[in-house]
Amino acid sequence: MSPMPLKWRVVLVVEDDTDGRAVRALAEANGLPIAVDWLPANGLGNIKRKGAALLELASARVTSGHGCVAVLVDRDRTPPNAEPLCSIRQHCLRGKVPLLESVQSFESWCLRDKGIVDWLGLKVPNNVDTIPNPKKVVSDAFYRKTGRQYQQRRSRAQLVAHATGVAVAGSPSWNHALALLSPCLGSLAEPESDTLAPKDGMPRRPHALKRERYDVEQMPAGKEATGGGGKKIGKNPAPAGKGVLGR
């Protein structure tokens, strides 16, 4: 019997522990062949002030070159060139790691997950990145469903427990995040649903060699981003840095 393929480790620098736990739940619901780890910074300000040190700590968790490091933040309606995103982006560029931005918050990704949306009893637009305040949409629906306030630490766990897989066709920022992490996702089998369907532009190729550099071209907001093989993956919600494996 051949051994099981090694899952590549994705180490995320995140604002807090709930972000890491929630992203891991979505990754598992999507069947992504990665082991999600995270390093909570205890606030966006700490990522801005201590970005270099946090990236170094995150890189130390990638063993034998099997994995990659990234920074995950909520856009929160912050202009791309405004602080703290501007400084965080510079940390990522200097560290050669991708910056993943949920637009406008992590909850927007949840709103393209059919299991979560059905549980909340919501109808959402085809492009959830256009929702001005997805966290409020989720919070209001969560209250109607449970009779309780949406408290990020406890409520997110209950929310993502209903995840069945994010349909990337309706979330350019989720799709863009997958493209930036594509070296860790290259061995995905062809999917049976639109969750990760090839028509959505998810790059598919054999695993890259250890420490292979994977560059993602920077482009202005609103331009078409491309994944592996030049496939379009949707409009780029913001400029992005370059990523390397096995930092």
Buried (B, 14 or more C-beta within 10 A) or exposed (E): EEEEEEBBBBBBBBBBEBBBBBBBBBBBBBEBBBBBBBBBBEEBBBBBBBBEEBBEBBBEBBEEBBBBBBBBBBBBEBEBEEEBBEBBBBBBBEBBBBBBBBBBBBBBBBBBBBBBBEBBEBEBEEBBBBBEBBBBBBBBBBEEBEEEEBEBEEBBEBBBEBBBBBBBBBBBBBBBBBBBBBBBBBBBEEBEEBBBBEEBBBBBBEBBEEEEEBEBEBBEEEEEBBBBEEBEBBBBBBBBBBBBBBB
